[in-house]
Amino acid sequence: MLQVFNHQAVVSARLGAPVDWIPMSPAMAILSVAGIVRGAPHPNAGKLLVDFFLSRAAQEIFRDGDYIPVDPDVPPREPSLRPDGTRFRATFYSPEEIDAGMPHWVTLFNQLFK
């Protein structure tokens, strides 16, 4: 597959699937965000959850689930998954850039696959 989170191939391989991943540089990277909705019934609980997501303990939980931690001090279980800027580079897109480009990609997808 061309567009798949690289950790998915590693997880599948660890489970015995005959797959591997090949870094394509530069890879497309998406900035994931966490936030609290305006008018949430318990906004302080939401703030605590976001704080937890960013904590070392949570980053280690993400890592142990084979996700790539965002904390640079918490290495992924498979270090080659994290872009290093040399061997494996990534181009990061903001949510605004993705939103602006989505109509083009939806049209192209529909032309090719529908």
Stockholm file with secondary structure:
# STOCKHOLM 1.0

chainA/1-114         MLQVFNHQAVVSARLGAPVDWIPMSPAMAILSVAGIVRGAPHPNAGKLLVDFFLSRAAQEIFRDGDYIPVDPDVPPREPSLRPDGTRFRATFYSPEEIDAGMPHWVTLFNQLFK
#=GR chainA/1-114 SS CCSSCHHHHHHHHHTTCSCCCCCCSSEEEECCCCCCCTTCSCHHHHHHHHHHHHSHHHHHHHHHTTCCCSSTTSCCSSGGGSCCSSSSCEEEECHHHHHHHHHHHHHHHHHHHC
#=GC SS_cons         CCSSCHHHHHHHHHTTCSCCCCCCSSEEEECCCCCCCTTCSCHHHHHHHHHHHHSHHHHHHHHHTTCCCSSTTSCCSSGGGSCCSSSSCEEEECHHHHHHHHHHHHHHHHHHHC
//
